[in-house]
């Protein structure tokens, strides 16, 4: 695989790197380290700076404020954002989960109402899919949306919403035909979180953060906020396959953490011996450098497929599974290298490397966010390998 970038794309990479080098000052990184989740760093002012450069809408058509660039530009941007560990939490759901389905399924009115605020980073979106009895089995949701004139009335409970407390809008899936077969009878909505009847309650998590329960009590949402046809919400929800979803941000983020760990091993000793000279440390560094390079190759393979006009579904599942299953072992290795101080939380002034490995260790204990490992394995088995479901 030839990973050399064409001149225009290489120039864009250099532009992004120069911008991030100036923006990601040590004090800013330290501030981000104390935020909620290992990969949920967010900063509204920073997202607005990206928006001012038109980087939140790179691949959109020009008539909707985009630059009509190939998805390879989005990949280059995301890789650099991950390398510098830049915060993306304020805008990521809006640009990756909402904007692309809007471009594909939205009406012209919806595109002109909802896309410009996303491009400007004015709106922060939170997904509202998961329910108490519908996590991996999303087709089992029970939140109802009943038509009442020009509105729908929503009733139900959404859980595990990471962005629910700060989101201005919710990307919400609800049942509009309870008698329909599975994967049918659902519709997708954009809901203003300030709507009467929406209550958000935080639930503390082990990784110094929170998730949210979202209660919907006779909440009115305009029918004009339904994205796609009524009862076609499943197809809208699954349409995020059409965006650059190679995981390259997270791969670059992990590789950057490894670089910090290598620097730590070079300047610290254990029982008088430099850490970098210990055999188990050197073997571990070599293993993880190789693993992250392999993941990077998988990421760029997905980008290449998209450049051919394909919409890969199996390859992203392979990458997602590989990244997820490597998180906890990598965190454990980092804590072994850091020693006992590595267990200190980011809020502690003595925490080495801003406490990021402690944070990753706690976060990686969960394997369900964004779709469980079992679901990814099922996709690989059935779609990729052609194995029977029974």
C-alpha positions as CSV (number, residue, x, y, z in Angstrom):
1,X,0.0,0.0,0.0
2,X,1.4,3.4,-1.0
3,X,0.6,5.9,1.8
4,X,2.4,8.8,0.3
5,X,0.1,11.8,0.1
6,X,-0.5,13.8,-3.1
7,X,1.0,17.3,-2.9
8,X,-2.2,19.2,-2.1
9,X,-3.1,16.7,0.6
10,X,0.4,16.8,2.0
11,X,0.2,20.6,2.2
12,X,-3.1,20.4,4.0
13,X,-1.5,17.9,6.5
14,X,1.3,20.4,7.1
15,X,-1.3,23.2,7.6
16,X,-3.2,21.3,10.2
17,X,-0.1,20.2,12.0
18,X,1.2,23.8,12.2
19,X,-2.2,25.0,13.6
20,X,-2.3,22.2,16.2
21,X,1.3,22.7,17.3
22,X,0.4,26.3,18.1
23,X,-2.9,25.5,19.8
24,X,-2.1,22.5,21.9
25,X,0.0,24.2,24.6
26,X,1.0,22.2,27.7
27,X,-1.5,24.1,29.9
28,X,-4.3,23.3,27.5
29,X,-3.5,19.6,27.4
30,X,-3.3,19.6,31.2
31,X,-6.8,21.2,31.4
32,X,-8.2,18.6,28.9
33,X,-6.7,15.7,30.9
34,X,-8.9,16.5,33.9
35,X,-12.1,16.2,31.8
36,X,-14.5,13.3,31.9
37,X,-13.6,10.4,29.7
38,X,-10.4,9.1,28.2
39,X,-11.5,9.9,24.7
40,X,-14.2,12.4,25.4
41,X,-12.1,15.5,25.6
42,X,-14.1,18.5,24.4
43,X,-13.7,22.3,24.1
44,X,-16.3,24.5,22.5
45,X,-13.8,27.3,21.8
46,X,-11.4,24.9,20.1
47,X,-14.1,23.4,17.9
48,X,-15.1,26.9,16.9
49,X,-11.5,27.5,15.7
50,X,-11.7,24.4,13.5
51,X,-15.1,25.7,12.2
52,X,-13.6,29.0,11.3
53,X,-11.2,27.2,9.0
54,X,-14.0,25.3,7.4
55,X,-12.6,22.0,8.7
56,X,-15.8,20.7,10.2
57,X,-17.5,20.5,6.8
58,X,-14.6,19.5,4.5
59,X,-16.4,16.8,2.6
60,X,-19.8,18.5,2.4
61,X,-21.1,19.9,-1.0
62,X,-20.3,23.5,-1.5
63,X,-24.0,24.5,-1.6
64,X,-24.2,23.6,2.1
65,X,-21.1,25.4,3.2
66,X,-18.6,22.6,2.6
67,X,-15.4,22.4,0.6
68,X,-16.4,19.2,-1.4
69,X,-13.1,17.6,-0.5
70,X,-12.6,13.8,-0.6
71,X,-12.9,11.9,2.6
72,X,-9.1,11.5,2.6
73,X,-8.9,15.1,3.8
74,X,-11.2,14.2,6.7
75,X,-8.9,11.3,7.5
76,X,-5.8,13.5,7.4
77,X,-7.5,16.0,9.7
78,X,-8.6,13.3,12.1
79,X,-5.1,11.7,12.2
80,X,-3.5,15.0,13.1
81,X,-6.2,15.8,15.7
82,X,-5.5,12.4,17.3
83,X,-1.7,12.8,17.1
84,X,-1.9,16.1,19.0
85,X,-4.7,14.7,21.3
86,X,-6.9,17.6,20.3
87,X,-10.4,17.8,21.7
88,X,-13.2,16.7,19.3
89,X,-16.0,15.9,21.8
90,X,-18.0,19.2,21.2
91,X,-18.4,18.6,17.4
92,X,-17.7,14.9,16.6
93,X,-21.3,13.6,17.0
94,X,-22.7,16.5,15.0
95,X,-20.2,16.1,12.1
96,X,-20.0,12.3,12.1
97,X,-23.5,11.0,13.2
98,X,-25.8,13.8,12.2
99,X,-24.5,15.9,9.2
100,X,-23.9,13.0,6.8
101,X,-27.4,11.4,7.3
102,X,-28.9,14.9,6.9
103,X,-27.1,15.3,3.6
104,X,-28.4,12.0,2.4
105,X,-31.9,11.9,3.9
106,X,-32.7,15.4,5.0
107,X,-35.1,17.8,3.2
108,X,-33.7,21.0,1.8
109,X,-35.3,22.9,4.7
110,X,-33.6,20.6,7.2
111,X,-30.2,21.0,5.5
112,X,-30.4,24.8,5.6
113,X,-31.7,24.8,9.2
114,X,-29.3,22.3,10.8
115,X,-26.1,22.1,8.8
116,X,-24.9,25.7,9.1
117,X,-24.9,25.6,13.0
118,X,-23.0,22.3,12.8
119,X,-20.4,23.8,10.5
120,X,-20.0,26.8,12.9
121,X,-19.8,24.5,15.9
122,X,-22.8,26.4,17.4
123,X,-24.7,23.1,18.2
124,X,-23.4,20.2,20.1
125,X,-25.3,16.9,19.5
126,X,-25.7,13.9,21.7
127,X,-27.0,10.4,20.5
128,X,-30.1,9.2,22.2
129,X,-30.4,5.6,21.1
130,X,-29.7,3.2,24.0
131,X,-32.4,2.2,26.4
132,X,-32.6,0.0,29.5
133,X,-33.5,-3.1,27.3
134,X,-32.1,-1.9,24.0
135,X,-28.3,-1.5,23.9
136,X,-26.6,-3.8,21.5
137,X,-30.1,-4.9,20.4
138,X,-31.1,-1.5,19.2
139,X,-34.1,-2.8,17.4
140,X,-35.7,-3.4,20.8
141,X,-36.2,0.3,21.7
142,X,-39.5,1.3,23.3
143,X,-39.4,5.1,23.3
144,X,-42.6,6.1,21.5
145,X,-43.2,9.0,19.1
146,X,-46.9,9.4,18.4
147,X,-48.1,11.8,15.7
148,X,-50.3,14.7,16.9
149,X,-51.0,17.1,14.1
150,X,-47.8,18.9,13.1
151,X,-45.9,17.4,16.0
152,X,-44.8,14.0,17.5
153,X,-45.2,13.4,21.2
154,X,-42.2,11.5,22.7
155,X,-42.3,9.4,25.8
156,X,-39.6,7.1,27.0
157,X,-36.1,6.8,28.6
158,X,-32.7,6.9,27.0
159,X,-29.6,5.8,28.9
160,X,-25.8,5.9,28.7
161,X,-25.8,9.3,26.9
162,X,-22.3,10.7,27.4
163,X,-23.0,14.1,25.8
164,X,-26.6,14.4,27.2
165,X,-25.8,17.1,29.8
166,X,-24.0,19.4,27.4
167,X,-25.7,18.7,24.1
168,X,-27.9,21.4,22.6
169,X,-29.7,18.8,20.5
170,X,-30.3,15.1,20.6
171,X,-30.1,12.7,17.7
172,X,-32.9,10.4,18.7
173,X,-34.4,7.2,17.5
174,X,-38.0,6.4,18.5
175,X,-40.8,3.9,17.6
176,X,-43.5,5.4,15.4
177,X,-45.2,2.1,14.5
178,X,-45.2,-0.4,17.4
179,X,-46.8,-3.1,15.3
180,X,-44.1,-3.1,12.6
181,X,-41.5,-5.8,12.3
182,X,-38.0,-5.5,13.9
183,X,-35.8,-2.8,12.2
184,X,-39.0,-1.2,10.9
185,X,-41.4,1.2,12.5
186,X,-38.8,3.5,13.9
187,X,-38.1,7.1,12.9
188,X,-35.1,9.5,13.5
189,X,-35.6,12.9,15.1
190,X,-33.6,16.0,15.9
191,X,-34.7,17.2,19.3
192,X,-33.9,20.4,21.0
193,X,-32.7,19.4,24.5
194,X,-34.3,22.5,25.9
195,X,-37.8,21.3,24.9
196,X,-40.3,21.0,27.8
197,X,-40.5,17.5,29.2
198,X,-36.8,16.6,28.7
199,X,-35.0,15.8,31.9
200,X,-31.3,14.8,32.0
201,X,-29.9,13.1,35.1
202,X,-26.2,12.3,35.4
203,X,-24.8,8.9,36.5
204,X,-21.2,8.8,37.8
205,X,-18.9,6.4,36.0
206,X,-15.7,4.7,37.2
207,X,-13.5,6.8,34.8
208,X,-14.1,10.1,36.7
209,X,-16.8,11.0,34.3
210,X,-20.6,10.6,33.8
211,X,-23.2,9.3,31.5
212,X,-26.8,10.5,31.5
213,X,-30.3,9.2,31.7
214,X,-32.6,11.2,29.5
215,X,-36.3,11.2,30.5
216,X,-38.9,12.1,27.9
217,X,-42.3,13.1,29.3
218,X,-44.8,14.1,26.6
219,X,-42.1,16.0,24.7
220,X,-43.3,17.7,21.6
221,X,-41.0,17.6,18.5
222,X,-42.1,19.2,15.2
223,X,-42.7,16.7,12.4
224,X,-40.4,18.9,10.4
225,X,-37.6,17.6,12.6
226,X,-38.1,14.0,11.5
227,X,-35.1,13.0,9.3
228,X,-36.0,10.6,6.5
229,X,-39.4,8.9,6.0
230,X,-41.6,7.9,8.8
231,X,-40.7,4.3,10.0
232,X,-37.4,4.5,8.0
233,X,-35.3,5.5,11.0
234,X,-33.2,2.3,11.1
235,X,-31.8,3.0,7.7
236,X,-31.0,6.6,8.7
237,X,-29.3,5.5,11.9
238,X,-27.2,3.0,10.0
239,X,-26.2,5.5,7.3
240,X,-23.2,6.7,9.3
241,X,-21.3,4.0,7.4
242,X,-21.0,6.6,4.7
243,X,-18.6,8.8,6.6
244,X,-14.9,8.4,7.3
245,X,-15.0,6.0,10.2
246,X,-11.6,4.4,10.1
247,X,-10.8,5.1,13.7
248,X,-7.7,6.9,12.7
249,X,-8.1,9.6,15.3
250,X,-8.0,7.0,18.1
251,X,-5.1,5.1,16.6
252,X,-3.1,8.4,16.4
253,X,-4.1,9.3,19.9
254,X,-2.8,5.9,21.3
255,X,0.4,6.3,19.3
256,X,0.9,9.7,20.8
257,X,0.5,8.2,24.3
258,X,3.1,5.6,23.5
259,X,5.5,8.4,22.4
260,X,5.0,10.0,25.8
261,X,5.6,6.7,27.5
262,X,8.9,6.2,25.6
263,X,10.1,9.6,26.7
264,X,9.2,8.8,30.3
265,X,11.1,5.5,30.1
266,X,14.2,7.4,28.8
267,X,14.3,9.9,31.6
268,X,13.4,7.7,34.5
269,X,15.1,4.8,36.3
270,X,14.0,1.8,38.3
271,X,16.5,0.5,40.9
272,X,19.2,2.5,39.2
273,X,18.6,1.2,35.7
274,X,17.1,3.4,33.0
275,X,13.6,2.1,32.2
276,X,14.3,2.2,28.5
277,X,17.1,-0.4,29.1
278,X,14.9,-3.0,30.8
279,X,14.1,-5.9,28.5
280,X,10.4,-6.1,29.3
281,X,10.0,-2.4,28.7
282,X,11.8,-2.5,25.3
283,X,9.8,-5.6,24.2
284,X,6.5,-3.9,25.2
285,X,7.4,-0.7,23.4
286,X,8.3,-2.7,20.3
287,X,5.0,-4.7,20.5
288,X,2.8,-1.6,20.9
289,X,4.6,0.4,18.2
290,X,4.0,-2.5,15.8
291,X,0.4,-2.9,16.9
292,X,-0.5,0.7,16.4
293,X,1.3,0.8,13.0
294,X,-0.8,-2.2,12.0
295,X,-4.0,-0.4,13.2
296,X,-2.9,2.7,11.2
297,X,-2.6,0.5,8.1
298,X,-6.1,-0.8,8.6
299,X,-7.4,2.8,9.0
300,X,-5.9,3.9,5.8
301,X,-7.1,0.8,4.0
302,X,-10.7,1.9,5.0
303,X,-10.0,5.4,3.7
304,X,-8.7,3.9,0.4
305,X,-11.8,1.8,0.0
306,X,-13.9,4.9,0.5
307,X,-11.9,6.7,-2.1
308,X,-12.9,4.0,-4.5
309,X,-16.6,4.9,-3.8
310,X,-17.2,1.9,-1.5
311,X,-19.0,2.0,1.8
312,X,-17.2,-0.7,3.8
313,X,-18.9,-2.1,6.8
314,X,-16.9,-5.2,7.7
315,X,-13.5,-3.4,7.6
316,X,-14.5,-0.8,10.2
317,X,-15.8,-3.5,12.4
318,X,-12.5,-5.3,12.2
319,X,-10.7,-2.1,13.1
320,X,-13.1,-1.2,15.9
321,X,-12.7,-4.6,17.4
322,X,-9.0,-4.6,17.2
323,X,-8.7,-1.1,18.7
324,X,-11.1,-1.9,21.5
325,X,-9.5,-5.2,22.5
326,X,-6.1,-3.5,22.6
327,X,-7.1,-0.6,24.9
328,X,-6.9,-2.5,28.2
329,X,-3.6,-4.4,27.6
330,X,-2.0,-1.1,26.5
331,X,-3.3,0.7,29.6
332,X,-1.9,-2.1,31.8
333,X,1.5,-1.9,30.1
334,X,1.6,1.9,30.6
335,X,0.8,1.5,34.3
336,X,3.5,-1.1,34.7
337,X,6.1,1.3,33.2
338,X,4.9,4.3,35.2
339,X,4.9,2.3,38.5
340,X,2.7,3.1,41.5
341,X,2.3,6.8,40.7
342,X,0.6,5.7,37.4
343,X,-2.5,4.9,39.5
344,X,-3.0,8.5,40.5
345,X,-5.9,10.3,39.0
346,X,-5.4,13.2,36.5
347,X,-6.6,15.6,39.2
348,X,-3.5,14.8,41.3
349,X,-0.5,17.1,40.7
350,X,1.8,14.1,41.0
351,X,0.1,12.0,38.4
352,X,2.7,11.1,35.7
353,X,1.8,11.9,32.0
354,X,-1.3,13.8,33.2
355,X,-2.9,10.6,34.5
356,X,-3.9,9.5,31.0
357,X,-3.0,5.9,31.5
358,X,-5.0,5.7,34.7
359,X,-7.9,7.2,32.9
360,X,-7.6,4.8,29.9
361,X,-7.3,1.8,32.3
362,X,-10.6,2.7,33.9
363,X,-12.4,3.5,30.7
364,X,-11.1,0.4,28.9
365,X,-12.8,-1.8,31.5
366,X,-16.0,-1.1,29.6
367,X,-16.4,-2.9,26.2
368,X,-19.8,-1.8,25.2
369,X,-19.6,1.8,24.2
370,X,-20.5,2.3,20.5
371,X,-21.5,-1.3,20.1
372,X,-20.3,-4.3,22.0
373,X,-17.4,-6.5,21.0
374,X,-19.9,-9.3,20.5
375,X,-21.8,-7.2,17.9
376,X,-18.6,-6.4,16.0
377,X,-17.7,-10.1,16.0
378,X,-21.1,-11.0,14.7
379,X,-20.7,-8.5,11.8
380,X,-17.3,-9.9,10.9
381,X,-18.6,-13.4,11.1
382,X,-21.8,-13.0,9.1
383,X,-20.9,-10.2,6.6
384,X,-17.2,-10.8,6.3
385,X,-16.8,-14.5,6.6
386,X,-20.3,-15.6,5.5
387,X,-20.9,-17.7,8.5
388,X,-24.5,-18.7,9.3
389,X,-26.4,-16.9,12.1
390,X,-27.6,-20.2,13.7
